[in-house]
Amino acid sequence: MEVKHPEWLQIQSDNQTLYGYNQEWYKTSFQRTRGCGPTAAAMLLLYLNRRVKEALPYQGHSIPAITKVLEDVWNFVTPGWLLGLNSTNKFCRGTEALLRHYRLAWQCQVLSIPMFRSSRPPLMKVVKFLEEGIASDCPIAFLNLHKGRENALESWHWIVLIALSYDKEQKRYIATCYDGGRLVTFDVAIWLETSKFGGGFVYMKV
């Protein structure tokens, strides 16, 4: 399953397709090194803004237009100096502050993945959460504090999940994500089992 319009988060630039927004579009080096969280938030917000007929005052789909949105989102979803935006709770506090500012009642739905493996939800609970987010037609922000054995991922990083599929032959759930212009896939079970620090998932309910 997949969100209905993944193309809304794709950008045509220099005759190539960019999958998702890039934190490198921020103005300062500090923002560029810590901007993955607000970049993911901007992707969720702009996707829903097209669904809900521009409920937010964001217009355009060019890189300059998106860069303006990134700067606005940064004012609310603001990474810290040392650890960046290192929790789903911080992500949601900032995003919901932005939504209140624009008088919207959208709410974050959160599934946190604790550092201790014994406290983590089972795979099927994670799968159910991801399926509910995609079925509601909202991309899902994914915080990956440690990539485990999934080498396609980058540790201490936010990306955006847009699809989930089940490989019947290998009996595994494969997530498809957009990350700074790249298309990335990973095995949900392997990440859940091998990540040292966990992370979490967030989508917004309209």
N, C-alpha and C positions, 0 to 999 in steps of 0.2 A: 504494500500500500504506500501511497505517496500523497503529499499535499496536492491540491487541485491545480495549482499554478506555479510549479517550480521555476518557470521562466520569468516570473516576477522578480526573482532574486538573481537573475542572470543579466549580465551587461555585455553589450557588444563594444569592444574597444580594439582598435588597430587590427581589424579583421579576425579577431578571435573572441571566443566566449569566455567571460570571467564568471566563475561560479561563486556568487556571494561577494560581499564587500571586503575591503582590505583596510586593516588598521593603519597601513602605511599612508593612507590618504589624510591622516591627521596632520596638523600643522607642525607641532613640536616633537622633538625626539622623545621626550617623556611620554607624550600621548601615544606615539607610535610603538614604543616598547611595552606599554601597559594597556593598550586600547582594545584588546580582543573582546573584553566583556561588554563595553558599550557598543562595540561594532555588532556583536551578536544581538544585543537589545534593539539596535536600530533596524536590523534585518527583520525581526519579529514585528516591530511596530509598523514598518513600511509595508510589509505584506498585509497585515490586518487593515492598514489604512486604505489599501486598494479594495479590500473586501467590503469595508464599511463606508465606502463613498467619501473618502477623505475627511474622516472625523478629526484627524490631526491636521494642523496647518502646514503640512509638508507637500510640496509639489515637485514634479519632475522626476526623471529616472536617469539623468546623466550623472557622471561622476562628480561634477561640481555641485549639483543639487543634492546628491547623497552626502557629500562632504559637509554641507551646511547642516544636514540632519545629524550627522555624527557629532558635530560640535554642540548642537543643542542637547542631544542625549547625554553627552559627557557632563553637562552641568548638573545632571541628576544622578546618572549612573557613573559615579566618579571613583576610579581605582585609587587605592592607597599608595603611598610612596614606596613602601617596602614590599608588600605582598600582592599589590594589584587588587583585582576583584576576585578574591579567592574563596567565595562561598555563594551558594544559591540564595541565602538570606540577604546578603548585601545586594545581589543582583535584583532581587524582588523589591527590596526597600527603595532602591533608586528608581526602578521602573514604575512602581506604583506611585511614587512622588511625582514623576512626570505626568502620569495619567491623571492624578488629582489636579495638577496644575492646569491641565487642559479639560478638566471637568468630564472625564470619562470614567466609567465604572468597570472597565476591564480588570480582571484579576489574574494574578499569577497562580498557576498550578505547579506544585513543586514535588519532586521526588529526589531527596538527598541520598547519596551513597556514602556512608561513613567510612572513616579510615580503617576501622577494625572489621575484618572480614566476617567475624561472627555476628556482627550487628547489621550486616547488609541485607537488603530485601532479596528474596529468591528471584531467579531469572524471570519466571513467569509474571511476577509482579512488575518488574521493570518493563517487560514486553507489553503488558496490559496498559501501563501508563503511556508508553510511546504510541501504542495503537490508538488510545483515546485522544491524544494530542493530534495525531495525523488525521483521525476521523473527524475531529472538530475543525479541520482545515487551518491548523496553525503550525508553522515550523516550530521546532523545539531547540532551545538553547542548551548546549551540552558543555558542562564544565568537566574537563579531564585534568585532574591534578597530577595524575601519573599514568602513563600510557600502558604500563604492564608489558605484555608480550605483543601488543599491537603496534608494530613499528611504523605503520602509516600515520599514527597519531603523534601529536606533539604534546608533551607534558606541560602542566600549568598553563592551560590554554582553553579558551571558549571557542566552539565552532557551532554550526547550526545544522541540525538533523532534519532532512526533508522527506526521507523514505525509509521504510523497513520492509524487508522481505525474508521469507523462510526458505532455506535450501533443504528440500526434502531428502535428497541423497545424502548430504553430509549432516543433516539434522542440526542446523545452526541458523541463528537469526543474524542477518546482515543489515547494518545501518548504513545509509548513504548520507553524507554530509557535505556542506559547502564550507570551505575554509580559505579565505583570502584569495579567492579566484580559482582554487583547486577543487576538484571532485574527489572526495575521500570516502572509502568504505572500511568498515571494521566489524569484527565478530563481537556481538554484544556480550555473549557469555564469557569469552576469553578476557575481554576488558574487565568485566565484573569480577572475575575470579583472580586476576593477576595484578590489577592496579594496586599499588602500595598505599595510596592516599585517598582513593575514591574520587568523589566529585558530586555530580548531580545533573538533573534535567529540569528545565522550566519551559512551560508554554503558557499562553494567555487565553483566558476564557472571555469571550465577548458577550 
